[in-house]
Structure formats: C-alpha cells, structure tokens
Amino acid sequence: MLLKSNYTAEFCAVCAKICNECAEECEKHAVMHMEHCRICAEACRRCQGTCEFLALAA
C-alpha cells in the first residue's frame, strides 16, 4: 500500500514550530532591552507566519 504524504506541508509545519520557539526565546531577552533580540523575534514571527501559510497551502 502506498501512503500519500505531503513533505512540503510537513516541512513547513516543523519550520513554523521552530520559528515559534526561537521567537519566544528572543522575546524573553527583548524584554531586557536587548534591541537585537526584538528584531530577531520579529523576524522569527514573520518566518513562522509564512511557514504556517505555506503548510496550509501545500
């Protein structure tokens, strides 16, 4: 039996989870007035959103 799998959707879903974890960690440091961490958190949130969109679209 051949199982149908959508590796693109799976990959993008994992990417979104990783980006979320990264953003959460960076947001903790951003509270301590570390500007570069705030910027990183924003980038991770954008990446997370894009990966979630692609996972649903795939």
C-alpha positions in Angstrom: 0.0 0.0 0.0 1.4 3.4 -1.0 0.9 6.1 1.6 0.3 9.6 0.4 2.5 12.2 2.1 3.0 15.9 1.7 6.6 16.5 2.7 6.3 20.2 1.8 3.5 20.7 4.3 5.2 18.7 6.9 8.5 20.5 6.5 6.7 23.9 6.7 4.8 22.9 9.8 8.1 21.9 11.5 9.7 25.1 10.4 6.8 27.1 11.9 7.3 25.3 15.2 11.0 26.0 15.2 10.4 29.7 14.4 7.9 30.0 17.2 10.3 28.5 19.7 13.0 30.9 18.5 10.7 33.9 18.7 9.6 33.0 22.2 13.2 32.8 23.4 14.2 36.1 21.7 11.1 37.8 23.2 12.3 36.9 26.7 15.6 38.6 26.0 14.0 41.6 24.2 12.2 42.4 27.5 15.6 43.0 29.0 16.1 45.9 26.5 18.2 43.9 24.0 17.2 45.5 20.7 18.8 42.8 18.5 16.7 40.2 20.3 13.5 42.2 19.5 14.5 42.3 15.8 15.2 38.6 15.8 11.9 37.8 17.4 10.1 39.9 14.8 11.9 38.0 12.0 11.1 34.7 13.6 7.4 35.6 13.8 7.3 36.6 10.2 9.0 33.3 9.2 6.5 31.4 11.4 3.6 33.1 9.7 5.0 32.4 6.3 5.7 28.7 7.1 2.2 28.3 8.6 0.7 29.8 5.4 2.8 27.5 3.2 1.9 24.4 5.2 -1.8 25.1 4.7 -1.3 25.9 1.0 0.8 22.8 0.2 
